[in-house]
Amino acid sequence: MAATLSRRQTCRLCDSKNVERVVNLEPIPLSENYSTDRDIAANSARFPVDVYMCADCGHVQHLDIIDPKDLWESYRYFSGNAKGMPEHFRRMAEKMMRKAQAPKGSLVIDIGSNDGSLLKLFKQVGHRVLGIDPATDVAEQANASGIPTIPSLMALELARKIREEHGPAHIVCAYNVFAHDDNLAGIAESVRTVLATDGLFFFEAQYLMDIVEGALVATFFHEHMSHHSVKSLVQFLDRHGLELIATERTRAQHGSLIGTVQLKGGRRPVEDSVTQLLALEQERHLSEPQTLRDFGAKIKELRERTIGLVAKWKKEGAKIAGYGAARSGPTLMAQFGLAGALDYIVDDHPQKVGKYETGDGVLIVPTSQLYERMPNYTVILAWVHSKKIIETNQEYLDKGGHFVVLCPEARVVGKHGDVKI
């Protein structure tokens, strides 16, 4: 797929020009794009995902930006179909309602609302809901299911219009999308515009500390433009009239940060969870470039070991498959040198089966094919769900198959146990 690429010259959070490339990565195709034509899929353009750090505020980010229209127009990820997400959303909705104490009938806005899975939970208890999502097909499905959704990126002009037409929002959320927009300053200003005086903004994003310590290279793809730390977020939010008052680390996505934000000067005190994470980040040197360079060196070492192992398997005549046509799949395949290694990918998503993934042009077949074809090795591309995939496919292991896990710990899993890569 062709796309328009631009290069940002300044830090996304503080606008400093003092940014430095700290991790070199292999370029990747756009994720969640599939084709019925193998040649088109196999020859899809690849775009950089190198990682930069701001020397002034410590923010870690990508500076190579895909035009939003190209990024979202054909996007096919539906959060309601993702394993574990409905239950995660239920827990999060309960926490938000308990913390915000919003009166019944209050407006709840979800930025990056996807198919409306989160907003449905608020609607069920009597709140007014409004979703905002730039993926047109996904927004269309949300509207069809009864969740009013605006097919657009969040922007200040839109925020003003929403406040004028719907009133202030007592709850604004941005779950797993607060890193997905190049104009985060615009998002922050939009939140400040729509938020009620006593309202709360909740966001969830993958946490930089977990990315670094778990070598979670699979989190790097074009939608994830920012990799947040508490230190840089506190400074950023303050500049935009907002205040981070609580944080929570969760194992969602193998390491996410949930933040609670109020209007600056609001009645709620800043909780110890914020100061504790700030101290931990300082202790772990999270805002120092060398910490990210060490992360990059670890990924490079894993890549070299994986390439050698796959070459050995291929020489022995082994068949290798992929499990899960996941949005992180192109990243794993590129960063671990799996080009040309996979014979097919198994997945049950109706919009993916029978198509070819962008990048290598690997055919996606039903998951039942795992047992019919019995590949010697199956690389788990849907890495977030590795544990569940292995647990539910013990029969594959018992018959002599092996699962290959590349994140968060690189290992080969067989019926007799794990072997570290």
N, C-alpha and C positions, 0 to 999 in steps of 0.2 A: 504494500500500500504506500502511495506517495503521500508525503506530508510536508508542511512548511516548518522549517527549523530556524530558530533565532537564538542568539547568544546574549544572555543577560550579563551586564558588566558590573553590577553592584549587588551587595548582599540583599536578600529578599526581606529581611527583617529591619535592618538599620540603615540600608542604602549606602553603606560604606563601599569604597572601591578597593579596600584592602582585603581581597579574597584570594585564596591560594588553593590550587588543586592538591588534594591530599591522598586521593585514591584513584588510580587508573583502572578502568574496567573495559571489558569488551563491549562494543556497541551492540544494541539489540533491536529487533523489530518491535512495532507497537503490539501491546498485549491485547487479548480478548478480541482479536480479529481473525476470522477464518474464511477460507475460500473453497469453492467447489472445484477450482482449477489448481492442480498440483504445481504446475510451472509458475503460476502467478504467486502462489504461497511461498514456494521455494526461493523465489527471486525478490521477495519483499525487501524494501529498503531497511537499513539498520541505522540507528541514531545513537549518539553518545549518551552514556549515563555516568560519566566521571563525577567524582564527588569533590566538593569544594568546602573550605571552612573560612568563615569571616574572622580575621584576626582581631577585630574590634569587639564584636559581641559573642563570638564563639559559635554562631549558627552554622550548621552543616546542611548542605544543599546541593542540588543540581543547577547548573547555570545554562545548560542546553535545553531550550524550551520548545516543545511541540505546540503548534497552533491549536488552541482549544477545540476548534471545529473539527480538526483532523483527529484529535485525541478522543473525543466523546461521541462523534456522530454515529459511529458504527459499534459503539461499546455494547457488550452483551453480558455483562456481569449482573446477576440478580441476587441480591443479598438474601432473599427468602429461600433460595435454593442451596445456599452455602451451609455445609454441615456445621451445626453448633451455633450459627448466628441467631436463629429465632429465640433460642433459650437465653443467649447472651443479651439480646435486646430486651427480653422480658425482665431480666435482672436489672439492667440499666434503667429501664423506664420506671421501675419501682423505686430505685434509688433517687432518680431525678424528682419524681413526684413527692417523695418523702422529704427531700431537702428543700425544694422550692415552695412547698405548701401553697401551690397556686389554687385559687378559687375555681370551683367547677365552672366550665364554660370559658376558661382562659384560653388564649391563643398559644399554641405550641408550633414553632417553626423548626423544620429539620432542613439544614443546608446539606445538599448532597443526599437527598432522601431516598434515592434509588427506587425500589418498587413499593415503597411505603410501609415496609414491614415494621419499622419502629413506630411510625405515627399511628398505625392501626391500634396499638396498645393504649395510646392516649385518647383516641377517638372512642374506644370502648368504654371509658370511664366518664365520658361526657365533655371532654375538652374539644375546642375547635382546633383543627389542624391544617397546616399548609406546608407542602413540600416544595423544594426547589432543587432541580437536577437538570444538568445540561444534556444528558444522554436521552435523546428524543424517544427512542423505542421503549426505554425503561420508564420514562415519565408517562408515556402513553398507557403502559400497562397499569401504572399506579392510579392514574385517573379512572381507568376502566374498572378498577377494584374499589372505587369510592373514596380514594384519598386525593383531594385536590392538589395538583402538582403543577408548578410553573416550569416549563422546559427551558431553563436558562441557567447561566452562572449567576451566583449572587454578586450584586454590585450595588453601589451606594444609591444610584437612581432608583433601582428596583426596591431597595429597602425603604426609601422615602415613600414610594407608591404603596407598598404593603402597609406601612404605618398609617397612611392616610385612609386607605380603604378598609383595613381590618383592625386598626388600633394597635397598641403596644403588645408585645409578646412577653408572657411571664416565664416561658421556657424557650430557649433557642438551643438547638443541639447541632453538632457537626461530628458525627461518628465515622471515623476512618476516612475523613475527607479534609481535615484541617491542614493537611500537607499537600493537597491536590490542586492548588491554585497558585499561579505565579504572583498574583496581586493579593497577597495576604494582608497588606495594609488596607486594601479596599474591603476585604472580608471583615476585618476588625472594625472599621468605621461603619460598615453595614450593621454589624451586631449592635454596636453602641446606638445606632439610629432606631432599630426596631425594639430594643430591649426596654421593658417596663422599668420604672425607677427601682422597684424591689425585685426585679426579675433576675434570673440566672442563666448564664451561658455555659453549656457543658460540651466538652470536646473529648474525643479519643483519637490518639495517633500513636503510631509505633514509636517507642522510646529509644532515643539514641544510645543510652547506656546498655540496653538489652541487645541492640543491634551489634554494638562493638564487642560486648563480652560474649555473645553467643555466635559471633561470626555469621550474622543473618544477612548474607549477601542477597538472598532471594527477595528482600524488601526493596531492592533498587530496581525500579522501572519507571517509565516516564510519567505516570500519574503521581508518583510519590516524589514531589519536587523538594520537600523539606523533611529533615530528620531532627525532630525537636529535642531540646534539652530544657530543663526548667529555668536555668540561668538566662538563656537567651529569650525565652518566652516571657519571663517576668518583666524584663526591660522593654520588650516589644509591646506588650499589652499596656504597660504604664504610659507609653508614648501616645497611645490611642484612647486614653480615658477609661481604661479597663484595669481590673485588678484580679490577679490569680489568688484565690483564697483557700483552695484545697487541691491536693493531688492524691492520686491513687495509682499504684502499679498493679497491673493485672496480667495474667498469663495469656490473654487473648492475643492471637497472632504471635505467640511465643514471646510476648513482651511489649505491652502497650502502656501508655500514660493517659489517665483520665484526669482532666482538669475541670475545676469549677471556678467560674469567673463572674464577678459582679461589676457594676459601674463603679468607677473609681470614687472612693469616699463613701461607699455603701455601708449599711449598718452591720454587716457581718464581719467578724474579725478574721484575720489571716490565720489559718490553722497551722499546727506544728508540722504537718505533713509537707508543707512547702519548704520551710526552713531546714527540715531534715534532709530532703532531697538535694537542696542547694549545697549543704555540707558534704553529702556523699559524692556529688559530682566534682566538687573541689578535691576531695580525697582521691578520687579515681582519675584525676587530670583529664576530665572529659572535654574541656574546652581547649586542650593543647593539641596542635597539629600532629605531634609525634604519636599520640594515641591513635589517631586515624591512620597514620602511615603504618603503624604496627598492624592494625586491622587489615590494611591492604596487603601487606606482606603475608599474612596468614592465609588470605584468600588465594593469593598466587601460589603458595605452597600446596594448598588443597587441590587447586586446579591441576598442577603438574602431577600429583599423585593419582588423581582420578583419570587423567589422560593415559597414564601408563597402565593403569588397571584395566580400563576399557579396551585398550589396544591388545592387551594380553588375552582378554576374553574373546575378542573378535578373531584373533589368531587361532584360538582353540575351537572356533566355529560356533560360539555361543550366540543365541538369539537374545536380543535386548529390547525390552518394551518400556514405555513410559506409563505412569498411572496418574490420570487427572490432567485434563486440558485446562490447566490453571493459568491465571494471569501472570503468575510468577514463573511459569514454565520456560518462556523464552530467556529469562534471566539465568535460570539454573543451567540451561543447555549451553548458553554462550559462555558464562563465567567458569564452567567446569569442563569446557572443551568437548561437549557431546555432539558436535556437528557431525551428521552422517551416522551416528551410532545407533539411533533408535529405529526399530523396524515398524513400529506403530505405537499409538497411544490409546489406552482404554479409558473410556469415560461414558457416562450415561446421560449427559445433558442433551436433550433433543435438538437444540440449536447448534450443536457441535458435531455430533456423530455423523459420519459420512463425509465430513469436510477435512481439509488439510490445515494444519497449524502454520501460521506465518513464521518464516525463518528457514526452517529445514523442509517444509512441505510434507510433514509426517501425517499419515492418515489417522484419523480418530475413529475407533471402532467401539462397539458396546463392551462394557466391562465383563460380560460373560465370556468374551474371547480370551480373557486371561486364562481360564481353565481349559478352553478348547485348544488353544495354541501352546499353552504352557511354556512361555519363554524362560530361559535359564535365569535371567536377571530382569527385574522390573524397577526402574528408577522412579521414585515417588516425586512427581512434579508438583502435586498438591501438598507441598511439604508441611503446611500448617496442620494437616490432618493425618500425618504419618502414623501416629500412635493408633488411631482408630482404624485406619486402612490395614495395618498389620494385624490388629486384633480380629478384624472381621474376615481376614483371608488366611487363617491358619492352615486351611486345607491346601492352599497353594504352596505354603512352606513345607507341609508334611509330604507333599508329592515331589519335593526336591527343588522347588523354586526358591529364588532369593530376592528380597527387597533391598534396594540401594537407597539409603537415606543420605541426603547431602546437606540438609539443614535440620536442626541446629548442630547436630553432631554427625559428622560424616562416617558412615558405617555400612557394612553389608550384613543383613539379617537373614539367617537361615534357620532350619528347624533345630539345629544344635546350639543356637546362640548368635551373638553379634561378633563381628570382626571389624575393628577400627580401620578406616581407610588412611 
